[in-house]
Amino acid sequence: MSPVAMPDSSTTVFQSLFEALRSAPTAPDAKGAADRIAREISKQGLQSLHDQDVIKIIHTFALNKKSGYERESAVIAFQSLANVLGAPVAPLLLPSLPIIFDLYMDKGDVVRSAAVAAVKAILKLFPPEATRVIFRKWKTKVGVLDAFKMFVTPARDFVAAELGTILPKVEAAMHDTKAEVSSAAIKCATSLCTTLANPDLAPHIPTLVKCMSNPDSVPACIKSLSSTTFVAEVTAPALAVLVPLLIRALNDRSMEVQRRTVVVIDNLVKLVRDPNVAAVYLSPLVEGVEKIAKGAAFPEVRAFGEAALQTLLKSGASSEGPPTEHRNIDGETAEALTALLAALPHELSSPSTSAPNGPPTGIQSLLLDSLKFQAALTIDLIYTKRFDDIAAWNRCIASFMNAWTDTKDAEAFSEAVRSHFRAIDKAKYTVAGSVSSEEGEILCDTLFSLAYGALLLLSHTTLRLIRGRRYGILGTNGSGKSTLLRQLRDGKVENFPPQDQLRCVMVEHSLQGEDGSLSVLDFITSDPKLCDVPRSKIRDQLLEVGFDDARQVDTVGGLSGGWKMKLELARAMLYNADLLLLDELDRTSVKWLEDYLAAQKSVTCLIVSHDSGFLDNVTTDIIHYESKKLVYYPGNLSAFVAKKPEAKSFYTLAATTVKFSFPAPGSLMGVRSNTRAIMKLTNCTFTYPGRSAPSLYNVSCALSLSSRVGVVGPNGAGKSTLIKLLTGETEPQEGAVYKHPALRVGYVSQHATHHIERHLEKTPIGYIQWRFQDGHDRELLEKVTRVLTEEEKAVLNQEWVGKDGSKRKVELVMGRQKLKKSFQYEIKWRGLDHRFNTWIPREELLSKGFTKLVQQFDDLESSREGAGTRDTTAHVVRKHLEDIGLDGDIAQYNEIAGLSGGQKIKLVIAACLWNNPQICVLDEPSNFLDREALGGLAMAIKEWAGAVVRPEIWHVDGGRMIQQGKAAVVEDILTKGSGTNTPIRSRLQTPAASVNGTPVGSGAEDSSSGKLVMKKKKKVTRNQMKAQEERRRLRKLAWLTHGGPKPEDTDSD
């Protein structure tokens, strides 16, 4: 459209229209007058806005403090201009927004409402690409803060790119003295932060915003961040939110907050891939980290600070601060404006007479203003190289040219500008293509990083998977194998295809949070993802994995760990997965899976397993964790070991380089022989609630100090049930369970969370300190076999008739001491002073029904003997955990909830060994320990000073137990003789076992070679007795003076 000269009559028309707008008595009248003005401008051309002083007159109305009618009419006029004239007028109205925002605080309600409507009408005309230009022109007020939120939904990525510029202004508004400004700022910041494309930060947005408004919440936020698994790349928007928080945390006085902060910084910086982003956003952190690295009070905090400082400097951050200007916005805009002017159609401009090759002249003033705005948008398209997005170029150029030319010419103008800058970019950069030499369809090929809170697991490594391959993942405990599988399952690995494109299914070690009351068949059919699968197909699949019709009607809650694993595998196979993730499977559950996986040509598998045979038979490739990278080795486990001999521990436990160290077990009162029975079951039968058939039937067995027993059998045979009966976790319905009164048993259950599931918020050191802080094991009294029933509580109210006829009631047991072959206990009577306490033999207490009361005290006393002399300070507990293979920093600073399965097992093993037990019971510890750690555990058990390796196996099948190998257990618990404490003897001191195996429970050794020859004890003289008492006194005095372990109560000198 060519420029139109305005006749004098047009001035008269606009004057009458402005008078009607100024004097409009109601809002509808004002809207009618404003619409007529907008239509007249559309008729005469946008240049009339300037020629007829339309904008200037409306500003005069808006600034009239004396007339609320004129102010209302002004904002209605702005709304009509936006609605009628459309996108071409948007750049011309942009300078008027500050005046409209001022009317947000007008005393008239109608003016405020009209101002809000006008702002919405104007802002919706701008494309998402205009976010940067618009955000940088405003000041912080309530209206602006509300307007910011309007861009969150249509322009998320563009808002995120401007967080670094706009958030400091919004944060300043949070501390405004006016409550409405502060409240609007908090809401605005929350809305703006939702644009972060980092899924790891999404749960923390409310906490991050709270830190901006309330600095006191910084420590809690840092703690939350330190226990978060970070997977996605950390980009500029994320740093714009995090860096101000981290700067505050670096200035916190707490050493713990400083330590967590520098560790989080060290972790986050490794996930920043763009050095330019690092230079701009991370440089402000250098000064604070350097201060901690040199001046922190604790050496370990200084060490963490130094590591974070080196990582910062290596990333591109500088102590001199960020670069002053990483983009020359003004220069880029001027260059783009020149290109736009050169591409203008001839009817909108004329060549310069003085400089033919220079910019054209004769351009309308408002068109030039619009071209300047278009140039500001164009430079962002060039900077992000969006040359193929034709729609974006039309939004940023063609839509604003429609008022000066028709749509076709406007789009041609936009295309000419795009082609011009694309040709320039092609001349600068050439992109070389890369061709893969690998065969097969690529499921994914992505560069990513993986971190868990303060621990970086993988740094800028590649995950490349080919359809039909079976990858075995190898790495030490805590390296991040299971974490990687979980992040793949949850779709949190960068650029990993979503579930609708690549069906990814994970099989873990046990069912988590499922309904255990359903039958096996109903459990599978109730899965919403399998609603379209026929019930007959599900039944056939269950049959294939071993569930016959009888077992399919069993409840899921009654299944053993192995059968639950098979159930999860069956469900995963019904999903028809493209990518199958198998985590920590045991061989008995997946032996049949080898043939199935080998036959699948379109299913890719990622396998984490510590069964070397299974890996060798199944895998086609090995993925090995090396220096925080994924390294690929073609071939199975054998081929991998041939290339890396140091990985031999995957075949031979003795080849392990990991060393565990178990504490020496304590002595056991009254037991002089390593073959005496100290724990036994006699004719025990146990049935789980809800099941008709017993899990164990008429089982008898015994353990001595020299026992090394392997409990074997198929899934569901009753192995774990047998162990729970021995350790007191459950109680048999028939038969008897006995253990030596002073015996300490360390127990690690089949699932590590059984012990620590209520302490996930504690650190490993904190858990052991809590458990043994009173000098005994606090978990002992929680066992089912030690909890008093109502009948047993009623026994405590029975009256005890003494020899003199007096009647008393037992209150509690106070002490214990040796009495011949047994013990006697100090009883505190209810309502009587301590001087009336009485010593009563063990057998008498048991006969009157005080069995559990006695057993409770026995447990506490034996635990005190082991743990009472142990120091629970942090450095001692840390050393103990390191001896069991758990990293000291993880033990001291990481919460239990964030530990891997192998690390949790190590923690539970360390806790069960803290009180120096004489017997250690491990229920399938190999489920989570890697081969290196398993080898270290095996060597530690073999070398444990308290026992001798015996060729003895308990085979459990169908609820019955068969004892195989030699058994050297003497049923007489306490020997005749002095009955004093003796240390556990070495292997050379162990009495010879019977040549023939002796059935447990016989009560005697049948072979004469195994009988002990008892010698008559010589009577001690009075002088010898005095000498013994003097030796005892001197030993106790030395112990009280110098400390150390409590001396044994023995007659030996």
SVG drawing of the C-alpha trace seen along z (x, -y; Angstrom):
<svg xmlns="http://www.w3.org/2000/svg" viewBox="-23 -21 72 116">
<polyline fill="none" stroke="black" stroke-width="0.4" points="0.0,0.0 1.5,-3.3 1.6,-6.2 -1.5,-8.3 -1.4,-12.1 -3.9,-13.1 -6.4,-15.8 -7.5,-18.4 -10.9,-16.8 -9.3,-13.8 -8.1,-16.1 -11.7,-17.2 -12.9,-13.6 -10.3,-12.6 -11.1,-15.7 -14.8,-14.7 -13.9,-11.1 -11.5,-12.2 -14.2,-14.5 -16.7,-11.6 -14.1,-9.4 -13.3,-12.1 -16.9,-12.8 -18.3,-9.3 -20.5,-8.9 -20.3,-5.1 -17.8,-2.3 -19.9,-1.0 -20.0,-4.6 -16.2,-4.9 -15.7,-1.5 -17.9,-2.6 -15.9,-5.8 -12.5,-3.9 -13.6,-1.3 -14.5,-4.1 -11.0,-5.7 -9.3,-2.3 -11.4,-1.7 -10.5,-5.2 -6.8,-4.5 -7.1,-1.2 -8.8,-3.1 -6.1,-5.8 -3.1,-3.7 -1.0,-3.2 1.1,-6.3 -2.0,-8.3 -1.2,-7.3 1.7,-9.6 0.3,-12.2 -2.9,-12.8 -1.1,-12.5 -3.5,-9.6 -1.0,-8.0 -0.1,-11.4 -3.8,-12.4 -4.6,-9.0 -1.6,-9.5 -3.0,-12.9 -6.3,-11.3 -4.5,-8.5 -2.5,-11.0 -5.4,-13.3 -5.5,-12.9 -8.8,-14.9 -11.0,-12.8 -11.6,-9.1 -13.7,-9.0 -10.8,-10.1 -8.5,-7.6 -11.0,-4.8 -11.6,-6.0 -7.8,-6.0 -7.2,-2.3 -10.4,-1.3 -8.9,-3.1 -5.6,-1.1 -7.6,2.1 -9.6,1.2 -6.5,0.4 -5.0,3.8 -8.2,5.7 -9.0,3.9 -5.6,3.3 -4.0,6.6 -0.3,7.5 1.1,4.7 0.2,2.1 1.8,4.1 5.4,2.6 3.9,-0.9 1.9,-0.4 4.7,1.2 6.1,-2.2 2.7,-2.9 2.6,0.1 4.3,-1.7 1.5,-4.3 -1.1,-1.6 0.7,0.3 0.5,-2.9 -3.3,-2.7 -3.1,0.7 -2.9,-1.3 -5.7,-3.7 -8.2,-4.4 -11.1,-3.6 -12.1,0.0 -13.3,-0.4 -10.0,-2.0 -8.0,0.8 -10.1,3.5 -9.9,1.7 -6.1,1.4 -5.7,5.1 -7.9,5.9 -5.9,3.5 -2.5,5.1 -3.8,8.5 -5.1,7.4 -1.7,5.8 0.6,8.6 -1.3,11.4 -0.3,9.8 3.4,10.6 4.9,13.9 6.9,16.0 10.1,14.8 9.4,11.3 9.8,12.4 13.4,11.0 12.6,7.7 9.4,7.2 10.9,8.3 13.8,5.9 11.6,2.8 9.6,3.0 10.1,2.1 8.8,4.2 5.3,3.4 2.2,5.4 0.9,5.1 4.2,6.1 4.5,9.1 1.1,10.3 1.9,9.6 5.1,11.8 2.9,14.8 1.0,14.4 4.1,15.5 4.7,18.7 2.3,20.9 2.8,19.7 6.5,18.9 8.0,21.3 11.4,21.7 11.8,18.0 10.8,17.1 13.3,19.7 16.1,18.0 15.4,14.7 15.3,15.9 18.8,14.7 17.8,11.2 14.3,11.0 14.5,13.1 16.8,10.6 14.2,7.9 11.3,10.2 13.3,11.2 13.8,7.6 10.1,7.1 9.6,9.9 11.0,7.6 8.9,4.6 7.2,2.9 3.8,3.2 2.3,6.6 0.5,6.7 3.8,6.2 5.6,8.9 2.7,11.4 2.6,10.8 6.3,11.2 6.3,14.6 3.5,15.8 5.3,14.5 8.6,16.2 6.8,19.5 5.2,19.3 8.4,18.2 10.4,21.1 8.0,23.7 9.5,22.9 12.7,24.7 13.3,27.6 15.2,29.5 12.9,32.3 15.3,32.8 14.6,29.3 10.8,29.3 10.0,30.8 12.1,28.1 10.5,25.0 8.4,24.0 11.5,24.4 13.7,22.4 11.1,19.6 10.9,19.7 14.6,19.2 14.4,16.0 11.8,14.5 13.1,16.0 16.9,16.6 16.5,18.6 15.2,21.6 18.5,21.9 19.9,24.8 16.8,26.9 16.9,26.3 20.6,27.2 19.9,30.4 17.1,31.3 19.3,30.6 22.1,32.7 19.9,35.8 18.5,35.4 19.4,37.5 20.5,35.0 20.3,36.5 19.6,33.7 22.2,31.3 22.3,28.1 21.6,25.2 21.6,21.4 18.0,21.1 18.7,23.7 21.8,21.8 19.9,18.5 17.7,19.9 20.4,21.9 23.4,19.6 21.8,16.9 20.8,19.6 24.3,21.2 25.9,17.8 23.8,17.4 24.6,20.9 28.3,20.3 28.0,17.4 26.2,19.5 28.0,19.9 27.2,23.6 30.0,25.9 27.5,28.5 25.7,26.2 29.0,25.0 30.1,28.7 26.9,29.6 27.0,26.5 30.5,27.0 29.7,30.6 26.5,29.7 28.5,27.1 31.1,29.6 28.4,31.9 26.4,29.4 29.3,27.8 30.2,31.2 26.8,31.2 27.3,27.8 28.5,28.6 28.6,25.1 31.7,23.2 30.1,19.9 27.2,20.6 29.8,21.6 31.7,18.4 28.6,16.2 26.7,17.9 29.3,19.8 31.9,17.1 30.1,15.4 30.6,18.7 34.4,18.7 35.0,16.2 32.8,17.9 34.1,21.4 37.7,20.1 37.1,18.6 35.8,22.0 38.7,23.9 41.2,21.7 39.5,20.7 36.9,23.4 37.4,24.6 37.1,28.3 39.8,29.9 37.3,32.1 35.2,29.0 38.4,27.4 39.1,30.5 35.6,30.5 36.0,26.7 39.3,27.2 37.8,29.9 34.8,27.7 37.1,24.8 39.2,26.8 36.0,28.0 34.7,24.4 37.9,23.1 38.2,26.1 34.6,25.4 35.4,21.9 34.4,19.8 36.8,17.1 37.7,15.4 37.7,12.1 33.9,12.4 31.7,13.0 32.3,11.4 30.7,8.0 28.8,8.6 28.6,12.0 26.4,10.7 26.6,7.4 22.8,6.8 23.0,3.3 25.5,4.3 23.5,7.3 20.2,5.3 21.8,2.6 23.1,5.2 19.7,6.9 17.9,3.6 20.2,2.8 19.2,6.1 15.5,5.5 15.7,2.0 17.6,3.4 14.9,6.1 11.9,3.7 9.6,3.6 10.2,0.5 6.7,-0.8 7.5,-1.3 10.8,-3.1 12.9,-4.9 16.7,-4.6 19.0,-7.2 20.0,-9.9 23.2,-10.7 24.3,-7.0 22.8,-4.6 24.2,-1.6 23.2,-2.8 20.0,-2.3 16.8,-3.5 15.0,-6.7 11.4,-7.9 10.2,-5.4 7.3,-6.2 8.4,-6.9 6.1,-4.3 7.2,-1.7 10.8,-2.3 9.9,-1.8 8.2,1.5 11.3,2.6 13.5,1.8 11.3,4.1 11.4,6.8 15.2,6.5 15.3,7.2 13.4,10.4 15.4,11.4 18.7,11.5 17.4,14.1 16.3,16.3 19.8,16.0 21.6,16.6 19.6,19.8 20.0,20.8 16.3,21.3 16.7,20.9 14.4,23.9 11.5,22.6 9.7,20.6 6.6,20.1 8.8,18.4 10.2,16.0 6.7,15.2 5.6,14.5 8.6,12.2 8.5,10.3 5.5,10.9 2.8,10.5 4.0,7.0 4.2,6.0 0.5,6.7 -0.5,3.1 1.8,1.8 1.5,4.5 -0.7,7.5 -0.1,11.0 1.6,12.5 4.1,9.7 4.7,9.7 5.6,13.4 7.8,12.9 9.7,10.1 10.1,12.4 11.4,15.2 13.9,12.8 15.3,11.8 15.5,15.5 17.3,16.6 19.8,13.7 20.9,14.7 20.8,18.4 23.3,17.9 25.5,16.0 25.4,18.7 26.2,21.4 29.2,19.5 30.5,19.3 29.9,22.9 30.0,26.2 28.4,29.3 30.2,32.6 28.0,35.7 28.9,38.8 28.2,42.3 27.9,45.1 29.7,48.4 27.6,50.4 25.0,52.8 21.4,52.9 18.7,50.4 19.8,47.8 17.3,47.6 19.0,44.6 22.3,42.7 22.4,39.9 25.0,37.9 24.1,37.5 25.3,37.2 24.1,38.9 24.4,37.8 22.9,38.5 22.9,35.4 26.5,34.8 27.8,37.8 28.5,37.6 28.0,41.1 28.5,40.5 29.9,37.5 29.2,36.6 29.0,40.2 27.2,41.8 24.4,44.4 24.2,46.2 21.9,49.2 21.3,51.5 18.0,53.4 18.4,57.1 21.6,56.7 21.9,57.9 24.2,55.6 25.6,56.6 26.4,53.6 29.4,54.0 30.6,51.7 31.3,51.6 28.6,51.1 27.6,47.5 28.8,46.7 25.3,46.1 24.1,49.2 20.7,49.4 20.3,45.6 20.9,45.6 18.2,48.3 15.7,46.4 16.3,43.1 15.8,44.9 12.6,46.4 11.3,43.0 12.4,41.3 14.8,38.9 17.8,39.6 18.4,36.7 17.0,37.3 16.0,40.8 12.9,41.8 9.6,41.6 7.5,44.6 5.2,44.2 8.2,44.5 10.3,47.1 8.6,49.4 11.0,49.7 10.2,52.1 12.2,52.6 12.3,55.8 13.6,55.3 14.5,57.6 11.1,57.5 7.6,56.2 7.4,52.6 4.2,51.2 1.9,53.8 -1.4,55.3 -0.3,58.6 -3.8,59.8 -4.6,60.7 -4.0,64.1 -1.1,64.4 -3.4,64.6 -5.7,61.7 -2.6,59.6 -1.5,59.8 -4.9,59.3 -5.5,56.2 -2.6,54.4 -4.1,51.5 -1.4,51.8 -2.5,55.4 -6.3,54.8 -6.4,55.8 -4.5,59.1 -6.8,62.2 -6.8,64.0 -5.9,67.2 -2.7,65.7 -1.7,64.5 -2.3,68.0 -0.1,69.5 2.6,67.0 2.5,67.8 2.8,71.5 5.8,70.8 7.7,69.2 6.8,72.0 3.4,71.0 1.2,74.1 -2.6,73.8 -2.3,74.5 0.4,71.8 -1.5,69.2 -4.3,69.1 -1.8,68.4 -1.7,64.8 1.1,62.6 2.0,61.6 2.7,65.3 5.3,65.7 9.0,66.0 11.4,63.5 12.4,65.9 8.8,66.4 8.0,62.7 10.9,62.2 9.4,64.8 6.1,63.0 7.7,59.7 9.5,61.3 6.2,62.8 4.5,59.4 7.4,57.7 7.3,60.3 3.6,59.6 4.4,55.9 6.2,56.8 9.0,54.5 11.5,53.0 14.0,52.5 14.0,54.8 15.9,53.6 16.9,56.5 18.2,55.4 19.9,57.7 18.4,61.1 19.4,64.3 20.2,67.4 17.5,69.6 14.8,67.2 16.0,66.6 17.7,69.8 14.9,70.3 15.3,66.7 18.5,67.4 16.9,69.3 14.0,66.8 16.4,63.8 18.6,65.5 15.5,66.2 14.4,62.5 15.8,60.7 13.9,57.5 14.2,57.0 17.2,55.1 18.3,55.9 20.2,54.0 21.2,56.5 22.7,55.8 23.5,59.1 26.2,60.5 25.8,64.1 28.8,64.5 27.4,67.7 24.2,65.9 26.1,62.9 28.4,65.2 25.6,67.2 23.3,64.2 25.2,61.1 26.4,60.0 28.1,56.8 29.5,55.5 29.1,51.9 31.7,51.1 31.8,48.1 35.3,46.6 36.2,43.1 32.5,41.9 32.2,43.1 30.3,46.0 32.9,48.1 31.6,50.7 33.2,54.1 31.8,56.5 31.3,60.1 30.2,61.8 31.8,61.7 34.6,64.1 35.7,61.9 35.6,58.9 37.7,60.6 40.2,61.6 40.6,57.9 40.6,56.7 42.2,59.4 41.6,57.2 37.9,58.1 38.7,61.8 36.7,61.4 33.5,61.8 34.5,65.5 36.6,66.2 35.7,64.7 39.3,65.3 40.6,63.0 38.8,60.0 40.7,56.8 38.1,55.7 38.9,56.6 36.4,56.8 37.5,56.9 35.1,58.4 35.6,57.6 36.7,60.5 33.7,62.2 33.5,62.0 33.8,64.9 30.8,66.9 30.2,67.6 30.5,71.3 31.4,72.6 34.9,74.1 34.4,76.1 33.7,74.8 31.5,77.8 29.0,77.3 25.4,76.5 24.6,72.8 21.5,72.4 19.1,75.1 15.6,75.8 13.8,78.9 10.9,80.4 9.7,77.0 6.7,76.5 5.7,73.1 2.8,72.0 2.3,68.5 -1.1,66.9 -3.6,67.6 -1.9,70.8 -2.9,74.3 0.4,76.1 3.3,75.4 6.4,73.8 8.5,75.8 7.6,79.2 9.2,80.9 12.6,79.3 15.5,79.9 19.0,78.4 21.8,77.0 24.7,74.5 28.0,74.4 30.8,71.8 32.6,73.7 29.6,74.0 29.8,72.8 26.4,73.7 25.0,73.1 21.2,73.2 20.2,74.3 17.0,75.1 14.5,74.0 12.4,70.8 9.7,71.1 11.2,74.1 11.4,72.3 15.1,71.2 14.3,67.7 11.6,69.0 14.2,71.3 16.6,68.4 13.9,66.2 13.0,69.0 16.7,69.3 17.1,65.5 13.9,64.9 12.2,62.9 9.3,65.3 8.0,67.9 7.0,71.5 3.5,72.9 5.1,76.2 8.5,77.2 11.1,75.2 13.8,72.7 16.8,72.4 19.9,70.2 22.6,69.8 21.6,67.0 24.7,65.0 24.8,65.6 24.9,62.6 23.5,63.1 24.1,60.8 21.3,61.1 21.1,59.7 17.7,60.4 17.0,61.2 15.9,57.6 18.1,54.9 15.2,52.5 13.8,54.9 16.3,53.5 16.6,49.8 13.3,48.9 12.3,46.7 15.6,44.9 15.9,43.7 16.4,40.1 19.5,41.0 23.1,41.3 24.7,44.8 26.8,43.5 23.7,41.9 21.8,45.2 24.5,47.2 24.8,44.4 21.0,44.5 20.8,48.3 23.6,48.7 23.6,45.4 22.4,47.0 25.1,49.6 22.9,52.3 21.0,53.1 17.8,51.2 16.2,53.5 16.4,56.6 13.2,55.9 11.3,55.4 11.5,59.1 8.2,61.0 9.7,63.6 10.5,61.0 7.2,59.0 5.1,59.9 1.6,61.2 -1.4,60.4 -1.2,63.8 2.5,63.2 1.7,59.7 -0.9,61.3 1.8,63.6 3.7,60.5 0.6,59.8 0.7,63.2 1.9,63.3 5.2,64.9 5.1,66.8 8.5,66.8 10.0,69.4 8.8,67.4 5.3,67.2 5.5,63.5 3.7,62.6 5.4,60.4 5.0,59.4 7.9,59.3 8.6,55.8 11.7,56.3 15.0,58.2 18.0,56.1 21.0,58.3 22.5,61.8 25.3,63.9 26.7,67.4 25.2,70.2 26.8,73.6 25.9,74.7 23.2,72.0 22.4,68.5 20.6,66.7 18.8,63.4 18.4,60.4 14.7,59.6 13.3,56.2 9.9,56.6 7.0,54.3 6.6,51.7 9.7,52.7 13.1,51.0 16.2,52.3 17.6,53.8 14.8,56.4 16.0,57.6 16.3,61.4 18.6,63.7 16.4,66.4 17.7,69.3 16.9,69.3 15.1,72.6 12.7,71.4 11.8,68.3 11.2,70.3 9.0,72.8 6.8,70.0 6.2,68.6 8.7,65.7 10.5,67.1 10.2,63.9 11.2,61.7 14.3,63.7 15.0,63.9 14.6,60.1 17.2,59.5 19.5,62.2 19.3,60.4 20.1,57.0 22.9,58.3 24.6,60.2 24.3,57.1 25.8,54.9 28.7,57.3 29.4,56.8 28.4,53.2 28.7,51.7 32.5,51.2 32.4,49.8 32.8,46.1 30.0,44.7 31.8,41.5 31.6,40.6 35.2,41.4 35.1,44.9 31.8,45.8 33.1,44.5 36.2,46.8 34.0,49.7 31.9,49.1 35.0,48.7 36.1,52.1 32.9,53.6 33.5,51.9 31.3,48.7 32.9,45.5 33.6,43.2 32.2,40.0 29.0,41.8 28.7,43.3 29.1,39.9 27.2,37.6 24.7,39.5 21.2,40.4 20.3,44.1 17.4,43.4 20.0,42.6 22.2,45.7 22.3,48.4 21.2,51.9 24.8,53.1 25.6,50.1 22.5,50.9 23.6,54.5 27.1,53.4 25.5,51.0 23.3,53.8 26.2,56.2 28.3,53.6 25.4,52.9 24.9,56.6 28.7,56.9 28.9,53.9 28.3,55.8 30.8,58.5 28.4,61.4 29.4,65.0 27.1,66.1 26.4,64.1 23.4,65.1 23.3,63.8 20.1,64.4 21.1,64.1 23.6,61.2 24.7,61.9 21.4,60.4 22.8,56.9 26.6,57.2 28.7,57.1 31.3,59.7 34.2,57.7 32.3,57.0 31.0,60.6 34.5,61.9 35.6,59.6 32.7,60.8 33.6,64.5 37.2,64.0 36.2,62.1 33.9,65.0 36.6,67.5 39.1,65.7 36.8,64.8 38.5,65.7 35.4,67.0 34.7,70.1 36.0,73.0 34.8,73.8 32.9,77.0 31.7,79.2 28.1,78.9 25.0,78.0 21.3,77.8 19.1,78.6 15.5,77.3 12.9,78.6 9.1,78.8 9.3,77.5 11.6,80.3 15.3,80.1 18.0,82.6 21.5,82.2 24.4,83.1 28.1,83.4 29.8,83.7 28.2,82.2 30.1,81.8 27.6,80.4 27.5,81.5 24.0,81.0 25.2,80.4 25.2,76.6 27.4,76.0 30.4,78.1 31.1,79.5 34.0,77.6 34.8,74.1 32.2,72.6 34.3,69.5 34.6,67.4 37.0,68.6 37.9,66.9 36.8,68.7 39.5,71.1 41.4,71.3 41.0,74.0 44.0,75.9 42.3,76.1 39.0,77.4 38.1,80.9 38.0,83.5 34.6,84.1 33.0,87.5 34.0,89.6 30.4,90.3 27.7,87.6 25.6,87.4 21.9,86.6 21.0,83.4 19.1,83.7 20.5,87.1 21.9,85.6 25.2,87.4 28.1,88.2 27.9,91.9 31.6,92.2 33.9,92.7 36.5,90.7 34.4,87.6 33.9,88.0 35.6,85.6 37.6,87.1 36.6,85.2 39.3,84.9 38.5,84.5 39.1,80.9 41.8,80.3 40.5,78.5 41.8,75.0 43.6,74.0 42.9,70.9 46.1,69.2 45.3,69.9 41.8,68.4 43.3,65.2 45.8,64.9 42.9,65.2 40.9,62.5 44.0,60.2 44.5,60.8 40.9,59.9 41.2,56.7 44.4,55.6 42.9,56.3 39.7,54.3 41.8,51.4 44.0,51.3 40.9,51.2 39.3,48.4 42.6,46.4 43.6,46.9 40.4,47.9 40.2,50.3 38.2,53.6 36.7,54.8 38.8,57.7 37.3,61.2 36.0,62.6 38.4,65.5 40.5,67.4 43.4,67.6 46.4,65.4"/>
</svg>
